[in-house]
Amino acid sequence: MLPMLAKDHDSLLTLNNNEMPIYKDIMVPGLDVQPQYVDVNRGIWVLRVMFHPGVQLPMHYHTGSVHLWTLSGKWNYVEYPDQPQTAGCYLFEPGGSIHTFNVPADNTEVTDTLMLVEGANVNFDADGNYHSILDANSITLLIEQYIQENGMEPATYIKPSMPDFANKIKD
C-alpha cells in the first residue's frame, strides 16, 4: 500500500534553462547566473554559473561542502594549477576548503558550471583580510536587487517556503 502524503505534488518542480533569463555580470563582471534552487533555511544554493575568460573570484573558505560540475570550458584553482577542470569534470569540495577560483584569460569559450553549495563562502581580499560572505540569503538578495534594478520579471527558481507554525486543529 502506498504511503499517505501530507502534501500531494500535483506537478514536477522542474526548470528549463533554455527558457530562463540569465543574470549577466551579477556579482562581478563576466559572471552570469541562473539560479536553480535557493533554500535560505538549510543554507543550500544551486546555481548555473557561466564564467567568461579571465574571471577570478576572491579567495574563499567554504563552511560546507560543494558539488561542482563543469559543463563546458576550463577553470582551475590558483592553488592547484596542475589540476584544471574541463568539460565533463565533477569536483567535490569538503567543508573547510579554501581556494581561489580562476578562469584562464586565454579560454576560447565561456566556462559553464552547475554548483550545489551547502553553507557559505567566506571571501577574503588579496591580503587575506575578510571581504564578504556569500550564502543562500545574500544570493537571494543579489538576485532580487538585480531584477529590480533591471526592470525584469521575478526570477523563476525553486525556493522552499519559510518554516511556520502548523495551524491549530479545531475541535
Number of C-alpha atoms within 10 A of each C-alpha: 3 4 5 7 7 6 6 7 8 6 6 6 8 9 13 9 14 7 8 14 14 17 20 16 15 17 15 12 13 16 20 20 21 21 25 22 19 23 19 19 12 11 15 20 25 22 20 22 21 24 25 22 21 16 17 22 18 18 24 24 18 21 18 17 18 22 15 20 20 22 18 17 22 24 27 19 19 16 13 11 11 9 11 15 22 18 15 11 14 15 12 12 14 14 16 12 14 18 17 17 17 22 23 17 12 9 14 11 12 19 24 21 24 20 20 19 24 22 20 23 22 18 22 18 13 10 7 11 10 13 13 12 15 15 20 23 17 13 19 18 11 15 19 16 13 17 16 12 9 10 9 12 10 10 17 16 19 16 14 12 9 8 7 6 5 6 6 6 5 4 3
